[in-house]
């Protein structure tokens, strides 16, 4: 599959744009080209007056297993990933319209850390949320060093980001990490009813209200994104050298 088929985009009635991670054989793991497609789609949607809501979801049983560690990259390409990752996370932070995630199954790594940057997150009962960074020898990204504590409290954030705790969907709901949880067979229908309802709201009012709320921390998030990825890059270099 190429990036055109690994990321499927669709414009639905009511100005709803869907971005679907579509690499089910690899549990929708994200590679550089997929990151670029999402960045481009979010940037285009941000200035398209015909789009009021963007929805992220996955194909099959997984939402996304995060960064594709098996993607072919040469030594230099490994470090070229970081500007793209930075831009990917920035695209979430800077998106001015309503951003919804339908988590149709397990989410891992960057697929989890970008969820707090969405405005609504709905999950299937069979989903879980895992950020195994320290197990991989790297550190938190996606602004999770800030957003996780803000949403769930420091204790639970430490458990997830330091100690690789795999959080089930029901607990994610209790922690305020997701807005609602549904049975797998009901997820799409029930969530789409909600999305259609919010697409009928005044888009200008939604944008301005989001700006008031998110704008308070926007610059801080952008700074955190830069800081986190510098440390991730440093740790990756260390791991690479230790394997030589």
Residue pairs with C-beta under 8 A, 6 or more apart in sequence:
1 22
1 23
2 33
3 31
3 33
3 34
3 36
3 37
4 37
5 22
6 21
6 22
6 23
6 31
6 33
6 34
6 37
7 19
7 20
7 21
7 22
7 34
7 37
7 38
7 41
8 18
8 19
8 20
8 22
8 59
9 17
9 18
9 19
9 20
9 37
9 41
10 17
10 18
10 20
11 17
11 18
11 50
11 51
12 18
14 52
14 53
14 196
14 199
14 200
15 50
15 51
15 52
15 53
15 199
15 203
16 51
16 52
16 53
16 54
16 55
16 195
16 196
16 199
17 41
17 45
17 51
17 53
17 54
17 55
18 54
18 55
18 57
19 38
19 41
19 42
19 54
19 55
19 56
19 57
20 56
20 57
20 58
20 59
21 28
21 30
21 34
21 56
21 57
21 58
21 59
21 63
21 64
21 111
22 28
22 58
22 59
23 29
23 34
23 59
23 68
24 58
24 59
24 60
24 61
24 62
26 65
26 68
26 70
27 60
27 61
27 62
27 64
27 65
27 106
28 58
28 59
28 60
28 62
28 63
28 64
28 65
28 111
29 64
29 65
29 66
29 67
29 68
29 69
29 70
29 71
30 64
30 66
30 67
30 68
30 110
30 111
31 68
31 71
32 71
32 73
32 77
32 80
32 81
32 84
34 68
35 84
35 85
35 87
35 88
36 84
38 88
38 91
39 84
39 87
39 88
39 91
41 54
42 54
42 91
42 92
42 95
42 99
43 91
45 51
45 54
45 95
45 97
46 94
46 95
46 96
46 97
51 97
52 97
52 98
52 199
52 203
52 206
53 97
53 98
53 99
53 100
53 195
53 198
53 199
54 95
54 97
54 98
54 99
54 100
55 100
55 101
55 102
55 195
56 99
56 100
56 101
56 102
56 118
57 63
57 101
57 102
57 103
57 104
58 64
58 103
58 104
58 105
60 104
60 105
61 104
61 105
61 106
61 126
62 104
62 105
62 106
62 107
63 101
63 103
63 104
63 105
63 106
63 107
63 111
63 127
64 107
64 108
64 110
64 111
65 106
65 108
65 109
65 111
66 107
66 108
66 109
66 110
66 111
66 112
67 85
67 109
67 110
73 80
73 81
75 240
78 236
78 240
79 233
79 236
79 237
82 229
82 232
82 233
85 110
85 141
85 229
86 225
86 226
86 229
88 110
88 114
89 110
89 114
89 117
89 141
89 142
89 143
89 225
89 229
90 222
90 225
92 99
92 114
92 117
92 118
93 117
93 143
93 218
93 221
93 222
93 225
94 218
96 207
96 210
96 211
97 203
97 206
97 207
97 210
98 119
98 120
98 198
98 206
98 210
99 117
99 118
99 119
99 120
100 118
100 119
100 120
100 121
100 122
100 191
100 195
101 115
101 118
101 120
101 121
101 122
102 122
102 187
102 188
102 191
103 115
103 121
103 122
103 123
103 124
103 127
103 169
103 178
104 124
104 127
104 184
104 187
104 188
105 124
105 126
105 127
106 126
106 127
106 128
106 129
106 130
107 115
107 127
107 128
107 129
107 130
108 129
108 130
108 131
108 132
109 130
109 131
109 132
109 133
110 141
110 142
112 129
112 130
112 131
112 142
112 144
113 131
113 140
113 141
113 142
113 143
113 144
113 147
113 148
114 142
115 121
115 129
115 177
115 178
116 143
116 144
116 147
116 148
116 150
116 151
116 177
117 142
117 143
117 147
117 221
119 210
120 179
120 194
120 198
121 177
121 178
121 179
122 178
122 179
122 180
122 181
122 182
122 187
122 191
122 194
123 169
123 172
123 173
123 178
123 180
123 181
123 182
123 187
124 169
124 181
124 182
124 183
124 184
124 187
125 169
125 170
125 181
125 182
125 183
125 184
126 169
126 184
127 169
127 172
128 166
128 167
128 168
128 169
129 160
129 166
129 167
129 169
129 172
129 177
130 164
130 165
130 166
130 167
131 140
131 144
131 160
131 161
131 164
132 164
133 139
133 140
133 141
133 161
133 164
134 161
134 162
134 163
134 164
135 164
137 235
137 238
137 239
138 232
138 235
138 236
138 239
139 145
139 228
139 231
139 232
139 235
140 148
140 161
140 228
141 225
141 228
141 229
141 232
142 225
142 228
143 221
143 224
143 225
143 228
144 157
144 161
144 228
145 161
145 224
145 228
146 217
146 220
146 221
146 224
147 221
148 156
148 157
148 160
148 161
149 157
151 175
151 176
151 177
152 160
152 175
152 176
152 177
153 175
156 165
156 167
156 175
159 165
160 167
167 175
167 177
169 178
169 181
170 181
172 178
172 181
173 179
173 180
173 181
180 191
182 190
182 191
198 206
